[in-house]
């Protein structure tokens, strides 16, 4: 499982992207939507660093 990386394809449009072993994009999610969903839920488990979308993070 690769870490998420922050990309900005156009100015003001930031996204989290995940790549496969060949370097191609496998998933992309808008940063605003990702952070909004993280704030709505209470964390039950901790996710490893760089894997925030794969589990919960405690604040």
mmCIF file of the N, C-alpha and C atoms, coordinates in Angstrom:
data_MODEL
# 
_entry.id   MODEL 
# 
loop_
_atom_site.group_PDB 
_atom_site.id 
_atom_site.type_symbol 
_atom_site.label_atom_id 
_atom_site.label_alt_id 
_atom_site.label_comp_id 
_atom_site.label_asym_id 
_atom_site.label_entity_id 
_atom_site.label_seq_id 
_atom_site.pdbx_PDB_ins_code 
_atom_site.Cartn_x 
_atom_site.Cartn_y 
_atom_site.Cartn_z 
_atom_site.occupancy 
_atom_site.B_iso_or_equiv 
_atom_site.pdbx_formal_charge 
_atom_site.auth_seq_id 
_atom_site.auth_comp_id 
_atom_site.auth_asym_id 
_atom_site.auth_atom_id 
_atom_site.pdbx_PDB_model_num 
ATOM 1   N N  . UNK A 1 1  ? 0.849   -1.164 0.000   1.00 0.00 ? 1  UNK A N  1 
ATOM 2   C CA . UNK A 1 1  ? 0.000   0.000  0.000   1.00 0.00 ? 1  UNK A CA 1 
ATOM 3   C C  . UNK A 1 1  ? 0.902   1.236  0.000   1.00 0.00 ? 1  UNK A C  1 
ATOM 4   N N  . UNK A 1 2  ? 0.709   2.087  -0.981  1.00 0.00 ? 2  UNK A N  1 
ATOM 5   C CA . UNK A 1 2  ? 1.543   3.279  -1.086  1.00 0.00 ? 2  UNK A CA 1 
ATOM 6   C C  . UNK A 1 2  ? 0.952   4.416  -0.257  1.00 0.00 ? 2  UNK A C  1 
ATOM 7   N N  . UNK A 1 3  ? 1.803   5.361  0.080   1.00 0.00 ? 3  UNK A N  1 
ATOM 8   C CA . UNK A 1 3  ? 1.347   6.524  0.834   1.00 0.00 ? 3  UNK A CA 1 
ATOM 9   C C  . UNK A 1 3  ? 0.616   7.481  -0.085  1.00 0.00 ? 3  UNK A C  1 
ATOM 10  N N  . UNK A 1 4  ? -0.225  8.306  0.510   1.00 0.00 ? 4  UNK A N  1 
ATOM 11  C CA . UNK A 1 4  ? -0.884  9.346  -0.263  1.00 0.00 ? 4  UNK A CA 1 
ATOM 12  C C  . UNK A 1 4  ? 0.102   10.472 -0.493  1.00 0.00 ? 4  UNK A C  1 
ATOM 13  N N  . UNK A 1 5  ? -0.004  11.109 -1.634  1.00 0.00 ? 5  UNK A N  1 
ATOM 14  C CA . UNK A 1 5  ? 0.809   12.284 -1.889  1.00 0.00 ? 5  UNK A CA 1 
ATOM 15  C C  . UNK A 1 5  ? -0.123  13.428 -2.268  1.00 0.00 ? 5  UNK A C  1 
ATOM 16  N N  . UNK A 1 6  ? 0.269   14.616 -1.910  1.00 0.00 ? 6  UNK A N  1 
ATOM 17  C CA . UNK A 1 6  ? -0.525  15.803 -2.204  1.00 0.00 ? 6  UNK A CA 1 
ATOM 18  C C  . UNK A 1 6  ? -0.092  16.345 -3.553  1.00 0.00 ? 6  UNK A C  1 
ATOM 19  N N  . UNK A 1 7  ? -1.047  16.458 -4.485  1.00 0.00 ? 7  UNK A N  1 
ATOM 20  C CA . UNK A 1 7  ? -0.736  17.024 -5.789  1.00 0.00 ? 7  UNK A CA 1 
ATOM 21  C C  . UNK A 1 7  ? -1.649  18.213 -6.038  1.00 0.00 ? 7  UNK A C  1 
ATOM 22  N N  . UNK A 1 8  ? -1.236  19.100 -6.931  1.00 0.00 ? 8  UNK A N  1 
ATOM 23  C CA . UNK A 1 8  ? -2.032  20.275 -7.294  1.00 0.00 ? 8  UNK A CA 1 
ATOM 24  C C  . UNK A 1 8  ? -2.013  20.392 -8.818  1.00 0.00 ? 8  UNK A C  1 
ATOM 25  N N  . UNK A 1 9  ? -2.953  19.683 -9.510  1.00 0.00 ? 9  UNK A N  1 
ATOM 26  C CA . UNK A 1 9  ? -2.942  19.683 -10.972 1.00 0.00 ? 9  UNK A CA 1 
ATOM 27  C C  . UNK A 1 9  ? -3.128  21.076 -11.574 1.00 0.00 ? 9  UNK A C  1 
ATOM 28  N N  . UNK A 1 10 ? -3.972  21.881 -10.968 1.00 0.00 ? 10 UNK A N  1 
ATOM 29  C CA . UNK A 1 10 ? -4.148  23.273 -11.364 1.00 0.00 ? 10 UNK A CA 1 
ATOM 30  C C  . UNK A 1 10 ? -4.113  24.115 -10.102 1.00 0.00 ? 10 UNK A C  1 
ATOM 31  N N  . UNK A 1 11 ? -3.728  25.368 -10.196 1.00 0.00 ? 11 UNK A N  1 
ATOM 32  C CA . UNK A 1 11 ? -3.664  26.197 -8.984  1.00 0.00 ? 11 UNK A CA 1 
ATOM 33  C C  . UNK A 1 11 ? -5.009  26.238 -8.250  1.00 0.00 ? 11 UNK A C  1 
ATOM 34  N N  . UNK A 1 12 ? -4.967  25.946 -6.963  1.00 0.00 ? 12 UNK A N  1 
ATOM 35  C CA . UNK A 1 12 ? -6.171  25.960 -6.136  1.00 0.00 ? 12 UNK A CA 1 
ATOM 36  C C  . UNK A 1 12 ? -6.924  24.646 -6.086  1.00 0.00 ? 12 UNK A C  1 
ATOM 37  N N  . UNK A 1 13 ? -6.506  23.656 -6.835  1.00 0.00 ? 13 UNK A N  1 
ATOM 38  C CA . UNK A 1 13 ? -7.182  22.356 -6.866  1.00 0.00 ? 13 UNK A CA 1 
ATOM 39  C C  . UNK A 1 13 ? -6.241  21.307 -6.293  1.00 0.00 ? 13 UNK A C  1 
ATOM 40  N N  . UNK A 1 14 ? -6.265  21.145 -4.968  1.00 0.00 ? 14 UNK A N  1 
ATOM 41  C CA . UNK A 1 14 ? -5.368  20.184 -4.320  1.00 0.00 ? 14 UNK A CA 1 
ATOM 42  C C  . UNK A 1 14 ? -6.085  18.859 -4.120  1.00 0.00 ? 14 UNK A C  1 
ATOM 43  N N  . UNK A 1 15 ? -5.338  17.774 -4.325  1.00 0.00 ? 15 UNK A N  1 
ATOM 44  C CA . UNK A 1 15 ? -5.891  16.431 -4.215  1.00 0.00 ? 15 UNK A CA 1 
ATOM 45  C C  . UNK A 1 15 ? -4.882  15.507 -3.562  1.00 0.00 ? 15 UNK A C  1 
ATOM 46  N N  . UNK A 1 16 ? -5.413  14.471 -2.874  1.00 0.00 ? 16 UNK A N  1 
ATOM 47  C CA . UNK A 1 16 ? -4.581  13.384 -2.390  1.00 0.00 ? 16 UNK A CA 1 
ATOM 48  C C  . UNK A 1 16 ? -4.613  12.297 -3.454  1.00 0.00 ? 16 UNK A C  1 
ATOM 49  N N  . UNK A 1 17 ? -3.450  11.784 -3.830  1.00 0.00 ? 17 UNK A N  1 
ATOM 50  C CA . UNK A 1 17 ? -3.369  10.744 -4.854  1.00 0.00 ? 17 UNK A CA 1 
ATOM 51  C C  . UNK A 1 17 ? -2.566  9.575  -4.313  1.00 0.00 ? 17 UNK A C  1 
ATOM 52  N N  . UNK A 1 18 ? -2.897  8.406  -4.818  1.00 0.00 ? 18 UNK A N  1 
ATOM 53  C CA . UNK A 1 18 ? -2.187  7.182  -4.463  1.00 0.00 ? 18 UNK A CA 1 
ATOM 54  C C  . UNK A 1 18 ? -1.765  6.524  -5.771  1.00 0.00 ? 18 UNK A C  1 
ATOM 55  N N  . UNK A 1 19 ? -0.529  6.021  -5.821  1.00 0.00 ? 19 UNK A N  1 
ATOM 56  C CA . UNK A 1 19 ? 0.004   5.414  -7.040  1.00 0.00 ? 19 UNK A CA 1 
ATOM 57  C C  . UNK A 1 19 ? 0.216   3.910  -6.856  1.00 0.00 ? 19 UNK A C  1 
ATOM 58  N N  . UNK A 1 20 ? 0.190   3.172  -7.974  1.00 0.00 ? 20 UNK A N  1 
ATOM 59  C CA . UNK A 1 20 ? 0.488   1.744  -7.921  1.00 0.00 ? 20 UNK A CA 1 
ATOM 60  C C  . UNK A 1 20 ? 1.995   1.540  -8.088  1.00 0.00 ? 20 UNK A C  1 
ATOM 61  N N  . UNK A 1 21 ? 2.422   0.293  -8.214  1.00 0.00 ? 21 UNK A N  1 
ATOM 62  C CA . UNK A 1 21 ? 3.852   -0.018 -8.304  1.00 0.00 ? 21 UNK A CA 1 
ATOM 63  C C  . UNK A 1 21 ? 4.503   0.539  -9.566  1.00 0.00 ? 21 UNK A C  1 
ATOM 64  N N  . UNK A 1 22 ? 3.707   0.744  -10.613 1.00 0.00 ? 22 UNK A N  1 
ATOM 65  C CA . UNK A 1 22 ? 4.242   1.271  -11.873 1.00 0.00 ? 22 UNK A CA 1 
ATOM 66  C C  . UNK A 1 22 ? 4.232   2.801  -11.919 1.00 0.00 ? 22 UNK A C  1 
ATOM 67  N N  . UNK A 1 23 ? 3.739   3.456  -10.855 1.00 0.00 ? 23 UNK A N  1 
ATOM 68  C CA . UNK A 1 23 ? 3.725   4.909  -10.810 1.00 0.00 ? 23 UNK A CA 1 
ATOM 69  C C  . UNK A 1 23 ? 2.467   5.538  -11.372 1.00 0.00 ? 23 UNK A C  1 
ATOM 70  N N  . UNK A 1 24 ? 1.480   4.722  -11.728 1.00 0.00 ? 24 UNK A N  1 
ATOM 71  C CA . UNK A 1 24 ? 0.213   5.256  -12.248 1.00 0.00 ? 24 UNK A CA 1 
ATOM 72  C C  . UNK A 1 24 ? -0.728  5.548  -11.100 1.00 0.00 ? 24 UNK A C  1 
ATOM 73  N N  . UNK A 1 25 ? -1.596  6.542  -11.283 1.00 0.00 ? 25 UNK A N  1 
ATOM 74  C CA . UNK A 1 25 ? -2.562  6.896  -10.246 1.00 0.00 ? 25 UNK A CA 1 
ATOM 75  C C  . UNK A 1 25 ? -3.619  5.808  -10.124 1.00 0.00 ? 25 UNK A C  1 
ATOM 76  N N  . UNK A 1 26 ? -3.924  5.420  -8.884  1.00 0.00 ? 26 UNK A N  1 
ATOM 77  C CA . UNK A 1 26 ? -4.986  4.440  -8.666  1.00 0.00 ? 26 UNK A CA 1 
ATOM 78  C C  . UNK A 1 26 ? -6.208  5.100  -8.029  1.00 0.00 ? 26 UNK A C  1 
ATOM 79  N N  . UNK A 1 27 ? -6.000  6.047  -7.122  1.00 0.00 ? 27 UNK A N  1 
ATOM 80  C CA . UNK A 1 27 ? -7.118  6.761  -6.509  1.00 0.00 ? 27 UNK A CA 1 
ATOM 81  C C  . UNK A 1 27 ? -6.768  8.227  -6.366  1.00 0.00 ? 27 UNK A C  1 
ATOM 82  N N  . UNK A 1 28 ? -7.803  9.057  -6.425  1.00 0.00 ? 28 UNK A N  1 
ATOM 83  C CA . UNK A 1 28 ? -7.631  10.481 -6.155  1.00 0.00 ? 28 UNK A CA 1 
ATOM 84  C C  . UNK A 1 28 ? -8.850  10.966 -5.401  1.00 0.00 ? 28 UNK A C  1 
ATOM 85  N N  . UNK A 1 29 ? -8.620  11.859 -4.445  1.00 0.00 ? 29 UNK A N  1 
ATOM 86  C CA . UNK A 1 29 ? -9.725  12.425 -3.688  1.00 0.00 ? 29 UNK A CA 1 
ATOM 87  C C  . UNK A 1 29 ? -9.405  13.891 -3.409  1.00 0.00 ? 29 UNK A C  1 
ATOM 88  N N  . UNK A 1 30 ? -10.429 14.721 -3.465  1.00 0.00 ? 30 UNK A N  1 
ATOM 89  C CA . UNK A 1 30 ? -10.272 16.147 -3.196  1.00 0.00 ? 30 UNK A CA 1 
ATOM 90  C C  . UNK A 1 30 ? -9.903  16.362 -1.730  1.00 0.00 ? 30 UNK A C  1 
ATOM 91  N N  . UNK A 1 31 ? -8.963  17.249 -1.455  1.00 0.00 ? 31 UNK A N  1 
ATOM 92  C CA . UNK A 1 31 ? -8.482  17.480 -0.089  1.00 0.00 ? 31 UNK A CA 1 
ATOM 93  C C  . UNK A 1 31 ? -9.606  17.974 0.815   1.00 0.00 ? 31 UNK A C  1 
ATOM 94  N N  . UNK A 1 32 ? -10.420 18.904 0.340   1.00 0.00 ? 32 UNK A N  1 
ATOM 95  C CA . UNK A 1 32 ? -11.497 19.459 1.159   1.00 0.00 ? 32 UNK A CA 1 
ATOM 96  C C  . UNK A 1 32 ? -12.496 18.406 1.598   1.00 0.00 ? 32 UNK A C  1 
ATOM 97  N N  . UNK A 1 33 ? -12.884 17.534 0.682   1.00 0.00 ? 33 UNK A N  1 
ATOM 98  C CA . UNK A 1 33 ? -13.834 16.468 1.021   1.00 0.00 ? 33 UNK A CA 1 
ATOM 99  C C  . UNK A 1 33 ? -13.225 15.480 2.001   1.00 0.00 ? 33 UNK A C  1 
ATOM 100 N N  . UNK A 1 34 ? -11.955 15.151 1.795   1.00 0.00 ? 34 UNK A N  1 
ATOM 101 C CA . UNK A 1 34 ? -11.284 14.203 2.669   1.00 0.00 ? 34 UNK A CA 1 
ATOM 102 C C  . UNK A 1 34 ? -11.197 14.736 4.095   1.00 0.00 ? 34 UNK A C  1 
ATOM 103 N N  . UNK A 1 35 ? -10.773 15.978 4.242   1.00 0.00 ? 35 UNK A N  1 
ATOM 104 C CA . UNK A 1 35 ? -10.641 16.563 5.577   1.00 0.00 ? 35 UNK A CA 1 
ATOM 105 C C  . UNK A 1 35 ? -11.995 16.753 6.250   1.00 0.00 ? 35 UNK A C  1 
ATOM 106 N N  . UNK A 1 36 ? -13.021 17.090 5.471   1.00 0.00 ? 36 UNK A N  1 
ATOM 107 C CA . UNK A 1 36 ? -14.363 17.270 6.035   1.00 0.00 ? 36 UNK A CA 1 
ATOM 108 C C  . UNK A 1 36 ? -14.893 15.959 6.606   1.00 0.00 ? 36 UNK A C  1 
ATOM 109 N N  . UNK A 1 37 ? -14.689 14.861 5.889   1.00 0.00 ? 37 UNK A N  1 
ATOM 110 C CA . UNK A 1 37 ? -15.146 13.566 6.379   1.00 0.00 ? 37 UNK A CA 1 
ATOM 111 C C  . UNK A 1 37 ? -14.361 13.123 7.611   1.00 0.00 ? 37 UNK A C  1 
ATOM 112 N N  . UNK A 1 38 ? -13.068 13.447 7.670   1.00 0.00 ? 38 UNK A N  1 
ATOM 113 C CA . UNK A 1 38 ? -12.267 13.111 8.844   1.00 0.00 ? 38 UNK A CA 1 
ATOM 114 C C  . UNK A 1 38 ? -12.792 13.816 10.087  1.00 0.00 ? 38 UNK A C  1 
ATOM 115 N N  . UNK A 1 39 ? -13.230 15.050 9.951   1.00 0.00 ? 39 UNK A N  1 
ATOM 116 C CA . UNK A 1 39 ? -13.702 15.822 11.098  1.00 0.00 ? 39 UNK A CA 1 
ATOM 117 C C  . UNK A 1 39 ? -15.079 15.368 11.575  1.00 0.00 ? 39 UNK A C  1 
ATOM 118 N N  . UNK A 1 40 ? -15.876 14.757 10.713  1.00 0.00 ? 40 UNK A N  1 
ATOM 119 C CA . UNK A 1 40 ? -17.230 14.337 11.074  1.00 0.00 ? 40 UNK A CA 1 
ATOM 120 C C  . UNK A 1 40 ? -17.260 13.069 11.921  1.00 0.00 ? 40 UNK A C  1 
ATOM 121 N N  . UNK A 1 41 ? -16.212 12.285 11.881  1.00 0.00 ? 41 UNK A N  1 
ATOM 122 C CA . UNK A 1 41 ? -16.223 10.986 12.547  1.00 0.00 ? 41 UNK A CA 1 
ATOM 123 C C  . UNK A 1 41 ? -15.252 10.931 13.723  1.00 0.00 ? 41 UNK A C  1 
ATOM 124 N N  . UNK A 1 42 ? -15.639 10.192 14.742  1.00 0.00 ? 42 UNK A N  1 
ATOM 125 C CA . UNK A 1 42 ? -14.788 9.974  15.907  1.00 0.00 ? 42 UNK A CA 1 
ATOM 126 C C  . UNK A 1 42 ? -13.867 8.788  15.623  1.00 0.00 ? 42 UNK A C  1 
ATOM 127 N N  . UNK A 1 43 ? -12.594 8.926  15.886  1.00 0.00 ? 43 UNK A N  1 
ATOM 128 C CA . UNK A 1 43 ? -11.622 7.888  15.583  1.00 0.00 ? 43 UNK A CA 1 
ATOM 129 C C  . UNK A 1 43 ? -11.756 6.711  16.547  1.00 0.00 ? 43 UNK A C  1 
ATOM 130 N N  . UNK A 1 44 ? -11.710 5.504  16.001  1.00 0.00 ? 44 UNK A N  1 
ATOM 131 C CA . UNK A 1 44 ? -11.715 4.288  16.809  1.00 0.00 ? 44 UNK A CA 1 
ATOM 132 C C  . UNK A 1 44 ? -10.360 3.592  16.738  1.00 0.00 ? 44 UNK A C  1 
ATOM 133 N N  . UNK A 1 45 ? -9.656  3.744  15.637  1.00 0.00 ? 45 UNK A N  1 
ATOM 134 C CA . UNK A 1 45 ? -8.360  3.111  15.417  1.00 0.00 ? 45 UNK A CA 1 
ATOM 135 C C  . UNK A 1 45 ? -7.394  4.160  14.884  1.00 0.00 ? 45 UNK A C  1 
ATOM 136 N N  . UNK A 1 46 ? -6.111  3.907  15.064  1.00 0.00 ? 46 UNK A N  1 
ATOM 137 C CA . UNK A 1 46 ? -5.106  4.811  14.516  1.00 0.00 ? 46 UNK A CA 1 
ATOM 138 C C  . UNK A 1 46 ? -4.566  4.235  13.217  1.00 0.00 ? 46 UNK A C  1 
ATOM 139 N N  . UNK A 1 47 ? -4.400  5.098  12.216  1.00 0.00 ? 47 UNK A N  1 
ATOM 140 C CA . UNK A 1 47 ? -3.831  4.688  10.936  1.00 0.00 ? 47 UNK A CA 1 
ATOM 141 C C  . UNK A 1 47 ? -2.356  5.070  10.909  1.00 0.00 ? 47 UNK A C  1 
ATOM 142 N N  . UNK A 1 48 ? -1.550  4.319  10.178  1.00 0.00 ? 48 UNK A N  1 
ATOM 143 C CA . UNK A 1 48 ? -0.133  4.669  10.069  1.00 0.00 ? 48 UNK A CA 1 
ATOM 144 C C  . UNK A 1 48 ? 0.051   6.011  9.363   1.00 0.00 ? 48 UNK A C  1 
ATOM 145 N N  . UNK A 1 49 ? 1.203   6.612  9.540   1.00 0.00 ? 49 UNK A N  1 
ATOM 146 C CA . UNK A 1 49 ? 1.499   7.890  8.923   1.00 0.00 ? 49 UNK A CA 1 
ATOM 147 C C  . UNK A 1 49 ? 1.384   7.777  7.399   1.00 0.00 ? 49 UNK A C  1 
ATOM 148 N N  . UNK A 1 50 ? 0.704   8.723  6.783   1.00 0.00 ? 50 UNK A N  1 
ATOM 149 C CA . UNK A 1 50 ? 0.528   8.731  5.333   1.00 0.00 ? 50 UNK A CA 1 
ATOM 150 C C  . UNK A 1 50 ? -0.630  7.886  4.853   1.00 0.00 ? 50 UNK A C  1 
ATOM 151 N N  . UNK A 1 51 ? -1.349  7.238  5.762   1.00 0.00 ? 51 UNK A N  1 
ATOM 152 C CA . UNK A 1 51 ? -2.458  6.366  5.404   1.00 0.00 ? 51 UNK A CA 1 
ATOM 153 C C  . UNK A 1 51 ? -3.756  6.858  6.029   1.00 0.00 ? 51 UNK A C  1 
ATOM 154 N N  . UNK A 1 52 ? -3.944  8.158  6.156   1.00 0.00 ? 52 UNK A N  1 
ATOM 155 C CA . UNK A 1 52 ? -5.102  8.722  6.839   1.00 0.00 ? 52 UNK A CA 1 
ATOM 156 C C  . UNK A 1 52 ? -6.430  8.322  6.253   1.00 0.00 ? 52 UNK A C  1 
ATOM 157 N N  . UNK A 1 53 ? -6.478  8.019  4.965   1.00 0.00 ? 53 UNK A N  1 
ATOM 158 C CA . UNK A 1 53 ? -7.737  7.611  4.358   1.00 0.00 ? 53 UNK A CA 1 
ATOM 159 C C  . UNK A 1 53 ? -8.033  6.125  4.560   1.00 0.00 ? 53 UNK A C  1 
ATOM 160 N N  . UNK A 1 54 ? -7.081  5.375  5.090   1.00 0.00 ? 54 UNK A N  1 
ATOM 161 C CA . UNK A 1 54 ? -7.264  3.936  5.292   1.00 0.00 ? 54 UNK A CA 1 
ATOM 162 C C  . UNK A 1 54 ? -7.757  3.598  6.688   1.00 0.00 ? 54 UNK A C  1 
ATOM 163 N N  . UNK A 1 55 ? -7.900  4.563  7.526   1.00 0.00 ? 55 UNK A N  1 
ATOM 164 C CA . UNK A 1 55 ? -8.351  4.321  8.895   1.00 0.00 ? 55 UNK A CA 1 
ATOM 165 C C  . UNK A 1 55 ? -8.645  5.637  9.563   1.00 0.00 ? 55 UNK A C  1 
ATOM 166 N N  . UNK A 1 56 ? -8.630  5.667  10.859  1.00 0.00 ? 56 UNK A N  1 
ATOM 167 C CA . UNK A 1 56 ? -8.940  6.867  11.606  1.00 0.00 ? 56 UNK A CA 1 
ATOM 168 C C  . UNK A 1 56 ? -7.658  7.484  12.148  1.00 0.00 ? 56 UNK A C  1 
ATOM 169 N N  . UNK A 1 57 ? -7.738  8.722  12.483  1.00 0.00 ? 57 UNK A N  1 
ATOM 170 C CA . UNK A 1 57 ? -6.630  9.384  13.149  1.00 0.00 ? 57 UNK A CA 1 
ATOM 171 C C  . UNK A 1 57 ? -7.176  10.089 14.381  1.00 0.00 ? 57 UNK A C  1 
ATOM 172 N N  . UNK A 1 58 ? -6.527  9.930  15.484  1.00 0.00 ? 58 UNK A N  1 
ATOM 173 C CA . UNK A 1 58 ? -6.947  10.607 16.700  1.00 0.00 ? 58 UNK A CA 1 
ATOM 174 C C  . UNK A 1 58 ? -6.325  11.994 16.726  1.00 0.00 ? 58 UNK A C  1 
ATOM 175 N N  . UNK A 1 59 ? -7.103  12.975 17.136  1.00 0.00 ? 59 UNK A N  1 
ATOM 176 C CA . UNK A 1 59 ? -6.583  14.356 17.211  1.00 0.00 ? 59 UNK A CA 1 
ATOM 177 C C  . UNK A 1 59 ? -6.167  14.704 18.612  1.00 0.00 ? 59 UNK A C  1 
# 
